Amino acid sequence: MKKLLGILLLSLLLSGNVFAKTKFSEVKKALKEDGYGKAIPKSFHHLNSPKAINPVSVSDFSIIGDKSIRFESNDGECGKEPKWNDCTNDRERTELYYKKKPWKKERWYRFYIHLPKDYNSIAPSNMSLIQWKRHDPSRVLVMFQHTHAGLTFNRNGDTFEDTYIVLKRNEELLGNWTEIIFSTNWHPDPEKGFMKVWIDEKLKVDFKGRSNNKKKGKELSLRYGLYSSFISRYKTTFNTQTMPQRVIFFDGVKEENSCKKLLDENQCQILTSQSVNEYEFFSKNQYDEKLLPNSIFKVTPSQFAAIWGK
């Protein structure tokens, strides 16, 4: 009997269920040690589930410095507040939340993300890894999402016409660190706004046009981690009542007002000298079990400008 109890105790220790949850101050310290610039986290997202097993923690698995931030989401881990309930709105999440900022400045962001080789995709449900929302009213601007196509950049339907650009296919994405550089000024004027995305130092998105709501959206905020929405699509598609465990690592998260503050001058020259010759668009359907042969189509830069200029 003692031996059996010992085995059970060891199992609990290894699973991490008996450890105290990581404090926000520990997460903030780990991010600061990497040099987060202006990307100063405010808190755990207020809609993270209070019953979550191990939602946000500090990990020794890293590519920048010694630590990274590990996010974990499990079935039924959803939260609520007085004006919103993720649990009754088909959502689960574990995210870090950043304070509101005005849009009237150029922004440069860097993220390293790692989705494990055995990552459990919840496509065709939505899985946001990084998102920015404008406020008053609260609406999504853009998302970096994981889909059947891999890592995609979504100029979101809350503010724009919903579109998905393929940034990195699953074959290269899963099991490897991915560097994301995102630059924008969040400007609502189509003559002044822009969005650019580099993946592993290669320019994948080069958009000039409206990058915010025309009349609203003076403040916006960043949040990242694992935000699952429309989870019933996964359950319906795969005939299950249980969502699989989802895990992602973030490292080297940083924000600055210019490329030269975010990176060194040589890196900036390499990035800003590039152009995009071809885009891959992903046609996202609500109940697809897998990536279909005709779900990804290629467009020229002029075709891209016509699509995204709406």
Backbone bond lengths (Angstrom), bond angles and torsions (degrees), N, CA, C in turn:
res aa  C-N    CA-C-N  psi(-1)  N-CA   C-N-CA  omega(-1)  CA-C   N-CA-C  phi
1 M - - - 1.463 - - 1.530 111.26 -
2 K 1.345 117.03 -43.82 1.463 120.13 178.85 1.522 111.03 -61.82
3 K 1.345 115.04 -38.38 1.468 119.26 179.71 1.528 110.82 -64.13
4 L 1.354 115.37 -40.78 1.457 120.56 179.39 1.521 110.68 -64.66
5 L 1.329 116.96 -42.85 1.457 120.65 178.28 1.529 111.46 -62.83
6 G 1.348 114.24 -37.58 1.455 119.14 178.60 1.519 112.00 -64.26
7 I 1.328 116.18 -39.39 1.466 120.84 178.55 1.523 110.65 -65.90
8 L 1.351 115.74 -42.38 1.463 119.87 179.45 1.526 111.20 -63.84
9 L 1.345 116.13 -41.12 1.457 120.45 179.47 1.528 111.07 -64.39
10 L 1.341 115.75 -42.48 1.458 120.27 178.52 1.520 111.04 -62.24
11 S 1.331 116.20 -39.80 1.468 120.56 178.98 1.518 111.37 -62.07
12 L 1.342 115.14 -41.52 1.464 119.60 178.94 1.519 111.33 -65.73
13 L 1.336 115.75 -39.78 1.464 119.45 178.88 1.508 111.65 -63.45
14 L 1.322 115.86 -43.88 1.453 120.23 -179.56 1.517 112.04 -67.00
15 S 1.320 116.70 -33.45 1.465 119.65 -179.93 1.514 111.88 -74.63
16 G 1.330 116.26 -18.64 1.465 119.44 178.70 1.512 113.14 85.90
17 N 1.329 119.12 0.84 1.463 121.62 -174.47 1.520 113.35 -69.99
18 V 1.344 117.88 -21.12 1.459 119.05 -178.03 1.528 111.43 -95.28
19 F 1.299 118.85 -5.41 1.448 121.36 178.98 1.518 110.84 -81.54
20 A 1.330 115.08 149.30 1.459 119.34 175.34 1.525 108.92 -67.57
21 K 1.311 115.44 147.43 1.461 119.43 179.43 1.532 110.15 -66.36
22 T 1.312 114.73 148.82 1.462 120.72 179.45 1.526 109.94 -64.26
23 K 1.323 116.19 135.07 1.455 120.85 178.46 1.530 109.92 -79.15
24 F 1.326 115.59 151.83 1.460 120.08 178.65 1.525 110.72 -59.97
25 S 1.320 117.58 -36.84 1.468 121.28 -179.52 1.531 111.44 -60.51
26 E 1.328 117.57 -33.42 1.468 121.44 178.39 1.527 110.63 -69.51
27 V 1.328 115.89 -40.54 1.458 120.75 178.66 1.530 110.08 -65.79
28 K 1.305 116.51 -45.91 1.464 121.29 179.98 1.529 110.90 -61.30
29 K 1.313 117.16 -39.94 1.468 121.68 179.09 1.525 110.76 -62.55
30 A 1.337 116.69 -44.15 1.463 120.99 -179.82 1.525 111.08 -63.65
31 L 1.329 117.21 -40.07 1.462 121.45 177.89 1.529 110.97 -67.24
32 K 1.317 116.62 -40.35 1.465 121.35 -178.88 1.520 111.21 -65.47
33 E 1.314 117.29 -36.18 1.468 121.21 -179.61 1.529 111.79 -62.80
34 D 1.335 116.99 -25.68 1.468 120.97 176.37 1.517 112.34 -81.69
35 G 1.347 116.99 -9.60 1.456 121.66 -177.84 1.509 111.37 82.09
36 Y 1.338 116.88 78.49 1.465 119.69 -172.14 1.526 114.76 -86.05
37 G 1.345 117.24 -0.23 1.463 119.60 177.79 1.515 111.67 60.49
38 K 1.329 115.75 -123.94 1.463 121.12 -179.37 1.533 112.46 -91.33
39 A 1.333 116.75 -0.08 1.474 120.66 179.82 1.525 109.24 -87.04
40 I 1.318 115.50 73.86 1.463 121.05 -177.44 1.529 108.80 -96.55
41 P 1.326 117.83 112.74 1.473 119.62 -176.74 1.526 111.68 -67.78
42 K 1.321 115.17 146.32 1.463 120.65 -178.64 1.520 111.95 -94.67
43 S 1.357 116.70 -43.52 1.464 119.72 -174.07 1.519 109.73 -172.31
44 F 1.316 115.81 171.25 1.456 119.13 163.53 1.528 106.76 -66.50
45 H 1.326 117.01 148.29 1.462 119.16 179.24 1.525 109.31 -60.05
46 H 1.336 116.47 136.72 1.456 121.51 -176.10 1.530 112.95 -67.53
47 L 1.350 117.05 -11.27 1.457 120.17 177.57 1.529 112.56 -101.68
48 N 1.340 117.16 5.94 1.458 118.89 170.19 1.527 108.79 -61.68
49 S 1.311 116.86 142.86 1.463 120.20 -176.69 1.529 111.52 -68.46
50 P 1.339 117.97 130.02 1.470 120.19 176.74 1.531 112.08 -69.16
51 K 1.331 116.89 -14.58 1.465 121.26 -179.12 1.531 112.36 -101.61
52 A 1.317 117.18 6.18 1.459 120.42 -178.07 1.528 110.96 -61.79
53 I 1.326 116.28 144.05 1.462 122.22 -176.17 1.525 111.71 -70.76
54 N 1.330 116.72 -55.29 1.469 121.19 -175.84 1.534 108.60 -149.31
55 P 1.321 117.73 63.92 1.472 121.26 -168.63 1.524 115.49 -64.61
56 V 1.331 117.86 -50.57 1.465 122.17 -178.45 1.524 107.95 -135.50
57 S 1.333 116.19 127.32 1.459 119.67 -177.99 1.523 110.36 -145.96
58 V 1.319 115.97 166.49 1.464 122.49 177.84 1.519 108.26 -96.56
59 S 1.337 115.76 131.42 1.466 121.30 -175.71 1.527 111.14 -119.46
60 D 1.342 116.46 151.17 1.460 121.97 174.58 1.528 112.09 -81.78
61 F 1.317 117.02 -7.77 1.461 121.92 179.28 1.522 108.24 -82.17
62 S 1.344 117.52 111.41 1.462 118.77 -172.36 1.522 111.46 -149.87
63 I 1.328 114.65 165.04 1.459 122.69 174.44 1.526 110.79 -120.89
64 I 1.345 117.20 -22.28 1.462 123.76 175.33 1.525 107.85 -119.99
65 G 1.333 117.85 121.38 1.456 119.49 -178.73 1.520 111.95 68.92
66 D 1.338 115.36 -149.85 1.464 121.01 -174.77 1.513 114.06 -106.79
67 K 1.330 117.74 -14.48 1.454 120.50 -172.78 1.528 111.21 -130.78
68 S 1.319 115.25 154.15 1.467 121.78 169.21 1.521 107.32 -133.05
69 I 1.330 115.84 174.56 1.461 120.89 178.31 1.529 108.29 -109.39
70 R 1.307 115.43 124.52 1.470 122.41 -178.79 1.525 109.66 -102.58
71 F 1.335 116.11 130.12 1.458 122.28 176.81 1.524 108.36 -113.94
72 E 1.311 114.96 138.11 1.469 120.91 179.23 1.529 109.65 -135.41
73 S 1.322 116.00 134.60 1.464 121.14 178.04 1.516 108.79 -130.29
74 N 1.328 115.76 130.89 1.467 121.61 -178.35 1.522 110.98 -122.19
75 D 1.299 115.14 164.53 1.458 121.26 -178.39 1.529 111.69 -53.98
76 G 1.315 116.04 130.05 1.457 121.47 176.00 1.513 115.32 82.45
77 E 1.340 118.21 0.56 1.462 120.53 -179.07 1.528 109.71 -85.46
78 C 1.314 114.73 89.94 1.465 121.58 -178.65 1.523 108.71 -137.01
79 G 1.311 116.20 154.41 1.454 120.71 -177.10 1.514 112.41 -123.11
80 K 1.328 115.71 176.85 1.456 120.80 179.15 1.518 109.98 -150.09
81 E 1.328 114.11 161.25 1.453 122.71 175.11 1.525 106.81 -141.37
82 P 1.339 118.51 175.36 1.478 119.27 -176.78 1.529 114.93 -55.17
83 K 1.352 117.64 -35.61 1.465 119.56 -174.79 1.529 113.71 -103.47
84 W 1.318 118.31 -1.86 1.467 119.81 -176.93 1.525 109.86 -156.04
85 N 1.328 115.75 145.72 1.462 121.80 178.81 1.527 108.72 -135.23
86 D 1.337 116.92 108.74 1.461 120.60 177.81 1.525 111.62 -61.04
87 C 1.333 115.82 -35.96 1.474 120.75 -173.99 1.530 111.93 -63.21
88 T 1.319 116.68 -37.03 1.468 120.35 -179.03 1.528 112.02 -94.73
89 N 1.335 116.38 1.77 1.462 120.55 179.62 1.526 112.07 -119.03
90 D 1.346 115.90 27.24 1.464 120.48 168.44 1.526 112.49 66.32
91 R 1.353 116.53 40.03 1.460 120.50 -175.33 1.527 112.96 -139.57
92 E 1.326 115.20 153.64 1.465 124.29 170.25 1.521 107.12 -141.48
93 R 1.336 116.96 146.44 1.464 117.44 -179.16 1.518 112.04 -156.71
94 T 1.333 114.29 155.84 1.459 123.91 165.00 1.522 106.18 -147.08
95 E 1.327 116.73 108.64 1.456 121.73 -172.00 1.526 111.27 -139.46
96 L 1.338 114.88 159.88 1.450 122.15 165.66 1.522 107.81 -96.35
97 Y 1.320 115.31 146.26 1.463 121.08 -175.55 1.524 109.27 -119.96
98 Y 1.350 115.99 138.54 1.460 122.65 179.75 1.526 109.92 -115.96
99 K 1.313 116.01 150.44 1.465 120.07 -175.56 1.530 111.37 -67.68
100 K 1.326 115.57 159.16 1.466 122.24 178.94 1.525 110.70 -66.92
101 K 1.350 114.72 142.74 1.459 120.50 177.27 1.528 109.59 -136.04
102 P 1.342 117.86 150.33 1.473 119.63 174.86 1.521 110.31 -70.28
103 W 1.321 117.17 152.50 1.459 120.64 -175.36 1.519 113.87 -85.99
104 K 1.300 119.73 -12.46 1.472 121.26 -167.61 1.530 114.53 -78.06
105 K 1.327 116.41 47.58 1.456 121.14 174.37 1.519 108.84 -151.57
106 E 1.317 115.42 149.97 1.463 119.96 173.26 1.523 108.58 -69.06
107 R 1.323 116.11 137.98 1.462 121.06 -179.56 1.522 110.55 -125.93
108 W 1.324 115.30 140.76 1.459 122.38 173.17 1.525 108.04 -124.76
109 Y 1.331 116.26 127.06 1.457 121.87 -177.79 1.534 109.88 -123.32
110 R 1.333 115.93 145.31 1.459 121.02 173.09 1.523 110.18 -130.52
111 F 1.308 115.74 137.28 1.465 122.64 174.87 1.525 108.55 -137.54
112 Y 1.308 116.57 142.92 1.462 121.71 162.92 1.523 106.25 -111.30
113 I 1.321 116.60 128.31 1.458 119.79 177.79 1.521 109.65 -123.94
114 H 1.324 115.61 150.85 1.465 121.24 177.05 1.528 109.12 -138.23
115 L 1.317 115.36 113.16 1.458 121.79 171.23 1.525 107.06 -97.84
116 P 1.339 118.61 122.45 1.464 120.83 -176.95 1.531 112.72 -56.84
117 K 1.313 115.37 157.01 1.463 121.05 179.51 1.518 110.90 -57.12
118 D 1.339 116.48 -35.53 1.462 121.01 -179.58 1.529 112.28 -97.86
119 Y 1.328 116.79 26.25 1.463 121.16 179.11 1.531 110.78 -55.15
120 N 1.322 115.41 135.32 1.464 121.18 179.84 1.528 110.02 -91.09
121 S 1.307 116.06 99.30 1.456 120.29 178.40 1.527 110.21 -67.18
122 I 1.348 116.30 142.50 1.461 120.00 175.60 1.529 111.12 -110.20
123 A 1.339 116.69 12.78 1.466 119.22 173.92 1.532 108.37 -59.08
124 P 1.343 116.76 138.53 1.461 129.18 18.93 1.530 115.51 -90.17
125 S 1.339 119.08 6.21 1.461 119.31 171.47 1.527 108.99 -65.02
126 N 1.320 116.95 162.79 1.458 121.10 179.34 1.522 110.47 -84.19
127 M 1.330 116.36 135.07 1.458 121.07 174.72 1.521 109.06 -129.27
128 S 1.324 115.83 102.34 1.461 121.41 177.53 1.523 109.34 -89.04
129 L 1.334 115.51 129.52 1.456 121.67 177.44 1.527 110.66 -99.60
130 I 1.333 116.07 -36.82 1.468 122.51 178.00 1.523 107.24 -140.70
131 Q 1.325 116.99 136.69 1.460 119.26 177.79 1.522 111.19 -149.80
132 W 1.332 114.37 152.30 1.457 122.18 171.94 1.523 107.77 -120.66
133 K 1.318 115.99 135.40 1.462 121.27 178.47 1.526 109.53 -122.41
134 R 1.322 115.69 140.50 1.463 120.41 170.38 1.525 107.95 -89.64
135 H 1.305 116.37 164.05 1.466 120.65 -173.97 1.531 111.93 -123.51
136 D 1.320 114.11 159.04 1.482 123.34 177.21 1.521 112.81 56.93
137 P 1.341 118.84 67.17 1.463 126.47 0.52 1.527 112.08 -86.92
138 S 1.335 115.32 165.74 1.458 121.06 -178.82 1.525 110.30 -76.42
139 R 1.331 116.42 117.08 1.465 122.07 179.66 1.529 109.64 -143.73
140 V 1.322 116.56 143.27 1.461 121.26 179.01 1.527 110.06 -72.39
141 L 1.334 115.99 139.24 1.458 122.09 172.84 1.528 110.02 -95.41
142 V 1.326 116.40 -66.94 1.468 120.30 179.10 1.521 109.62 -138.18
143 M 1.332 114.83 158.62 1.459 122.49 177.22 1.528 109.93 -138.49
144 F 1.310 115.71 145.49 1.457 121.35 161.53 1.530 104.97 -99.02
145 Q 1.319 116.48 117.96 1.460 120.85 -173.88 1.519 111.70 -120.42
146 H 1.331 114.81 153.62 1.463 119.62 167.88 1.523 107.77 -98.40
147 T 1.336 115.81 129.67 1.460 122.63 -178.56 1.528 109.07 -134.98
148 H 1.318 116.16 -177.32 1.470 120.06 173.61 1.528 111.17 -56.72
149 A 1.324 116.77 -28.38 1.469 121.22 -177.39 1.521 112.48 -82.53
150 G 1.338 117.88 -11.20 1.454 122.03 -176.42 1.516 110.35 112.99
151 L 1.346 116.57 -142.95 1.457 121.52 177.85 1.523 108.97 -81.17
152 T 1.330 116.80 125.37 1.462 120.84 -178.09 1.520 110.30 -129.10
153 F 1.332 115.03 153.47 1.463 122.24 176.10 1.517 107.70 -106.02
154 N 1.321 115.77 120.55 1.456 122.45 -174.10 1.520 110.46 -113.47
155 R 1.343 116.07 110.53 1.467 119.74 167.73 1.512 104.69 -80.71
156 N 1.327 116.05 106.71 1.456 121.90 -158.65 1.522 114.92 -75.59
157 G 1.330 115.13 148.49 1.455 122.94 -178.36 1.514 114.40 -66.82
158 D 1.342 118.10 -13.66 1.463 120.67 174.42 1.528 111.60 -62.10
159 T 1.336 115.62 -31.63 1.459 120.75 -174.26 1.527 112.86 -123.62
160 F 1.324 116.80 -33.14 1.458 122.06 -176.79 1.531 109.45 -123.90
161 E 1.326 115.82 -174.07 1.455 119.43 170.03 1.527 107.79 -78.16
162 D 1.329 117.29 125.63 1.461 122.82 -172.69 1.526 111.62 -60.82
163 T 1.336 117.44 119.91 1.461 121.81 177.75 1.527 109.86 -143.55
164 Y 1.340 116.12 152.93 1.457 122.50 -178.52 1.525 109.82 -128.62
165 I 1.329 117.06 123.16 1.458 122.03 175.57 1.528 108.57 -106.98
166 V 1.318 116.45 128.90 1.467 121.04 179.58 1.526 108.63 -75.32
167 L 1.328 115.62 125.11 1.461 121.77 -179.73 1.523 112.82 -102.69
168 K 1.335 116.00 -38.12 1.467 120.71 -178.02 1.518 108.80 -158.24
169 R 1.329 116.33 123.53 1.460 121.19 -177.89 1.532 110.50 -70.95
170 N 1.327 115.27 156.60 1.460 121.19 -177.45 1.524 113.65 -57.93
171 E 1.334 117.08 -33.39 1.461 120.22 -178.25 1.527 111.59 -59.15
172 E 1.328 117.36 -34.23 1.460 122.16 179.21 1.522 112.26 -97.59
173 L 1.315 116.39 -23.93 1.467 121.47 -174.74 1.523 112.47 -75.34
174 L 1.327 116.58 -52.42 1.463 120.70 -172.27 1.522 111.37 -71.09
175 G 1.326 115.23 130.67 1.456 120.65 178.15 1.514 114.43 87.91
176 N 1.334 117.96 1.43 1.468 122.16 -179.11 1.528 110.77 -130.50
177 W 1.319 115.28 151.30 1.454 119.57 171.67 1.529 109.49 -73.33
178 T 1.318 116.74 141.16 1.462 122.84 178.24 1.519 108.93 -125.90
179 E 1.331 116.12 128.40 1.457 120.61 176.25 1.528 109.45 -93.50
180 I 1.321 115.83 129.24 1.463 122.41 176.67 1.521 108.60 -116.94
181 I 1.331 116.55 123.39 1.467 122.06 170.91 1.527 106.75 -115.10
182 F 1.316 116.07 126.72 1.465 121.33 -178.73 1.518 108.88 -128.49
183 S 1.337 116.24 127.83 1.453 121.86 179.01 1.520 109.95 -126.84
184 T 1.329 116.61 136.31 1.466 122.12 179.12 1.520 108.82 -162.17
185 N 1.338 116.43 166.42 1.459 120.07 170.14 1.531 111.41 -118.34
186 W 1.331 116.51 3.28 1.471 122.70 177.84 1.529 111.92 53.95
187 H 1.317 116.94 33.14 1.472 119.86 -173.95 1.535 110.86 -86.26
188 P 1.340 117.86 133.81 1.465 120.58 -179.93 1.528 114.19 -78.78
189 D 1.332 117.16 -13.85 1.466 121.35 -179.86 1.531 108.96 -79.82
190 P 1.337 118.45 120.98 1.471 120.64 -179.22 1.525 113.95 -61.83
191 E 1.338 117.42 -17.97 1.457 120.89 178.10 1.527 112.29 -85.75
192 K 1.329 116.63 -12.95 1.460 119.94 -174.99 1.534 113.72 -120.16
193 G 1.331 117.46 -25.78 1.451 120.44 -175.10 1.522 113.65 -72.78
194 F 1.332 116.29 154.36 1.468 121.06 175.03 1.526 110.03 -157.60
195 M 1.327 115.72 157.52 1.461 124.06 172.93 1.526 108.23 -142.62
196 K 1.329 116.38 132.17 1.455 121.60 176.64 1.528 109.73 -134.29
197 V 1.319 115.97 139.62 1.467 121.68 179.05 1.519 109.15 -131.41
198 W 1.333 115.83 128.38 1.465 121.84 172.09 1.525 108.40 -114.00
199 I 1.312 116.79 134.64 1.462 122.63 175.64 1.522 107.84 -117.11
200 D 1.332 115.58 119.64 1.471 120.98 -178.72 1.526 110.76 50.76
201 E 1.347 114.74 45.24 1.466 124.85 175.73 1.526 114.03 71.81
202 K 1.322 117.75 13.77 1.459 120.77 177.46 1.525 109.90 -115.96
203 L 1.332 116.68 127.20 1.463 121.56 -179.43 1.526 110.56 -67.18
204 K 1.329 115.81 123.03 1.465 121.39 -177.98 1.521 112.62 -115.44
205 V 1.332 117.77 -24.49 1.466 122.52 179.36 1.515 108.59 -135.88
206 D 1.324 116.17 128.53 1.464 121.75 177.21 1.528 107.33 -139.12
207 F 1.317 114.69 90.58 1.463 121.06 -173.85 1.512 111.26 -114.20
208 K 1.320 116.71 134.05 1.455 122.70 173.75 1.531 107.44 -121.16
209 G 1.336 116.63 118.49 1.453 120.92 -177.65 1.514 111.07 159.50
210 R 1.312 116.22 -168.00 1.471 121.88 -176.48 1.526 111.06 -59.15
211 S 1.323 115.92 126.36 1.458 121.19 -175.22 1.527 112.61 -125.24
212 N 1.322 115.62 19.10 1.460 121.00 177.47 1.521 107.55 -163.99
213 N 1.325 115.98 174.45 1.454 120.33 175.36 1.525 109.88 -68.05
214 K 1.334 116.77 142.89 1.462 120.85 -174.93 1.517 113.24 -66.16
215 K 1.330 117.08 -33.48 1.458 120.18 -173.91 1.522 113.45 -118.52
216 K 1.344 116.74 -25.71 1.460 119.88 -176.28 1.530 109.10 -127.04
217 G 1.318 115.99 158.67 1.454 119.38 179.38 1.514 112.77 112.98
218 K 1.335 117.13 34.50 1.456 120.59 -179.53 1.522 111.70 -67.87
219 E 1.331 116.69 -25.13 1.456 121.17 176.70 1.519 109.50 -122.19
220 L 1.323 115.56 147.43 1.462 120.50 178.16 1.519 109.09 -143.93
221 S 1.338 115.78 164.88 1.459 119.53 179.77 1.523 110.32 -144.58
222 L 1.318 114.36 151.47 1.460 123.99 178.85 1.511 109.50 -96.98
223 R 1.311 116.71 143.86 1.462 122.15 168.09 1.533 107.47 -148.89
224 Y 1.326 117.11 145.36 1.464 119.89 179.51 1.527 110.34 -149.66
225 G 1.325 114.45 162.25 1.457 122.57 -176.14 1.519 108.99 142.47
226 L 1.327 116.14 -122.22 1.461 122.65 178.47 1.525 108.78 -131.08
227 Y 1.314 116.54 108.74 1.458 121.10 178.19 1.521 108.43 -121.00
228 S 1.324 115.56 105.65 1.465 122.07 -177.46 1.519 109.44 -98.86
229 S 1.327 117.02 127.55 1.461 120.30 178.61 1.526 110.50 -132.26
230 F 1.337 115.34 156.88 1.465 122.32 -174.38 1.529 110.38 53.87
231 I 1.340 114.84 46.43 1.468 119.45 -176.04 1.527 112.45 -67.13
232 S 1.323 117.18 -18.37 1.467 119.73 177.44 1.525 111.65 -64.05
233 R 1.328 118.04 -23.94 1.462 120.59 178.15 1.531 110.03 -64.38
234 Y 1.328 116.27 -42.20 1.466 119.93 177.57 1.525 110.18 -64.15
235 K 1.324 116.30 -44.41 1.468 120.48 -177.96 1.525 111.36 -64.04
236 T 1.326 116.12 -40.32 1.463 120.29 179.31 1.528 110.83 -69.26
237 T 1.315 116.35 -45.24 1.462 121.33 -176.43 1.519 111.87 -62.97
238 F 1.339 116.50 -39.99 1.462 120.16 -175.41 1.530 113.06 -107.67
239 N 1.343 115.63 12.23 1.469 121.82 173.81 1.528 111.51 51.76
240 T 1.320 115.83 57.65 1.457 121.70 -179.83 1.523 109.72 -141.28
241 Q 1.316 116.34 158.64 1.455 121.73 175.51 1.524 111.84 -107.55
242 T 1.341 115.88 1.94 1.460 120.82 -173.60 1.523 111.57 -121.70
243 M 1.309 116.05 130.82 1.463 120.90 174.80 1.524 109.51 -86.16
244 P 1.342 117.89 139.74 1.464 120.46 179.76 1.522 111.76 -74.41
245 Q 1.316 115.80 161.66 1.463 120.16 175.60 1.524 109.78 -68.23
246 R 1.328 116.28 138.04 1.458 122.58 178.00 1.529 109.17 -121.04
247 V 1.347 116.68 136.87 1.465 121.86 -178.25 1.517 109.66 -137.98
248 I 1.326 116.89 138.20 1.462 122.59 174.05 1.522 108.55 -146.58
249 F 1.346 115.83 151.07 1.461 122.83 175.95 1.533 108.77 -115.19
250 F 1.340 116.27 138.81 1.465 122.94 173.54 1.520 108.80 -119.67
251 D 1.332 116.04 142.12 1.456 120.43 179.57 1.524 109.28 -148.35
252 G 1.330 115.62 156.23 1.456 121.28 174.16 1.511 115.09 58.72
253 V 1.326 117.77 31.07 1.467 120.83 -179.24 1.523 109.52 -69.94
254 K 1.333 115.49 127.79 1.462 119.38 -175.46 1.524 110.17 -151.35
255 E 1.319 116.61 148.86 1.470 122.62 175.99 1.519 109.54 -135.68
256 E 1.337 115.96 137.74 1.471 121.40 175.35 1.529 108.87 -143.93
257 N 1.334 115.80 173.58 1.463 121.19 -179.46 1.528 113.23 -92.54
258 S 1.335 116.74 -4.11 1.464 120.28 178.84 1.517 109.11 -152.81
259 C 1.323 115.17 160.57 1.458 120.09 179.34 1.525 110.98 -63.89
260 K 1.329 117.36 -41.54 1.463 120.88 -175.52 1.524 112.90 -67.38
261 K 1.323 116.72 -21.40 1.461 119.84 174.70 1.525 111.27 -84.48
262 L 1.342 115.13 -27.92 1.463 120.07 179.54 1.523 111.21 -80.50
263 L 1.343 116.09 -41.96 1.455 123.05 -175.90 1.526 109.20 -129.73
264 D 1.341 117.18 -176.94 1.459 117.98 175.39 1.526 110.37 -88.24
265 E 1.322 116.50 168.19 1.465 121.71 -173.49 1.526 112.26 -61.17
266 N 1.322 116.95 -39.75 1.462 120.32 -179.74 1.525 111.59 -63.98
267 Q 1.328 116.25 -43.27 1.468 120.13 177.91 1.526 110.76 -61.92
268 C 1.313 116.04 -41.03 1.464 120.33 -179.45 1.527 111.38 -63.78
269 Q 1.318 116.71 -39.65 1.455 120.29 178.41 1.523 111.18 -63.39
270 I 1.325 115.38 -40.87 1.467 120.25 178.69 1.526 110.46 -63.70
271 L 1.333 117.19 -45.41 1.459 121.63 -177.37 1.522 111.90 -66.77
272 T 1.326 115.83 -49.53 1.471 119.67 -172.14 1.531 113.49 -76.52
273 S 1.318 117.96 -9.96 1.468 120.59 178.67 1.533 112.40 -87.65
274 Q 1.323 117.22 -3.85 1.454 120.97 -174.69 1.529 112.69 -87.63
275 S 1.324 114.47 161.76 1.460 121.79 172.94 1.527 108.12 -137.93
276 V 1.326 115.94 165.12 1.471 121.40 179.82 1.522 108.53 -104.69
277 N 1.314 116.55 127.51 1.473 121.07 179.06 1.523 112.59 -93.49
278 E 1.334 116.15 -24.93 1.463 119.79 -174.63 1.522 109.68 -159.53
279 Y 1.314 116.21 143.04 1.458 122.19 177.29 1.528 110.09 -114.30
280 E 1.338 114.58 150.15 1.463 120.46 172.12 1.522 108.65 -112.94
281 F 1.323 116.42 118.76 1.455 121.91 177.03 1.522 109.56 -99.43
282 F 1.322 115.09 144.24 1.459 121.34 178.60 1.521 109.40 -109.83
283 S 1.324 115.97 124.77 1.460 121.90 176.03 1.519 108.21 -90.83
284 K 1.326 116.37 106.07 1.458 122.58 -171.68 1.525 110.95 -92.89
285 N 1.329 116.49 120.90 1.455 121.35 177.03 1.530 110.27 -109.31
286 Q 1.317 116.61 149.63 1.459 121.32 -168.92 1.521 114.87 -69.99
287 Y 1.330 118.84 -26.98 1.468 119.26 -173.32 1.526 113.48 -130.77
288 D 1.328 118.09 28.54 1.463 121.15 176.23 1.530 110.40 -73.82
289 E 1.323 117.05 133.58 1.460 121.84 178.71 1.525 112.05 -77.28
290 K 1.317 116.87 -26.52 1.459 121.35 -176.42 1.524 109.48 -154.30
291 L 1.313 115.43 177.19 1.455 120.28 176.55 1.519 109.64 -71.32
292 L 1.317 115.92 122.39 1.458 120.60 -179.23 1.526 110.63 -90.30
293 P 1.336 117.86 153.61 1.469 121.86 -175.35 1.526 114.55 -54.84
294 N 1.313 116.91 -34.92 1.467 119.90 -176.23 1.529 113.57 -102.37
295 S 1.341 116.69 15.35 1.467 119.97 -177.14 1.518 113.02 -76.95
296 I 1.332 116.96 -22.48 1.458 121.17 179.85 1.524 109.09 -113.17
297 F 1.320 115.96 128.27 1.460 119.57 178.34 1.522 109.73 -132.69
298 K 1.312 115.59 148.20 1.454 121.78 -175.68 1.527 111.18 -96.86
299 V 1.340 115.25 143.90 1.468 120.69 178.17 1.518 109.70 -135.48
300 T 1.301 116.18 154.94 1.462 122.24 177.14 1.528 109.41 -80.78
301 P 1.331 118.10 164.37 1.468 120.21 176.46 1.531 113.47 -56.68
302 S 1.331 118.44 -37.06 1.463 120.20 179.23 1.528 111.05 -68.96
303 Q 1.344 116.56 -39.18 1.464 120.07 175.51 1.523 110.52 -65.18
304 F 1.321 115.92 -39.65 1.465 121.34 178.00 1.527 110.43 -60.24
305 A 1.331 116.73 -45.43 1.464 121.02 -179.97 1.522 111.32 -61.56
306 A 1.330 116.32 -36.09 1.464 120.30 179.01 1.523 111.08 -68.80
307 I 1.341 116.66 -38.45 1.467 121.19 -179.79 1.517 110.97 -71.06
308 W 1.332 116.92 -48.13 1.462 121.20 -175.10 1.516 113.45 -82.82
309 G 1.317 117.04 -10.68 1.460 119.62 -178.93 1.512 113.33 -77.52
310 K 1.346 116.59 -2.48 1.467 120.36 -177.56 1.515 110.78 -77.73
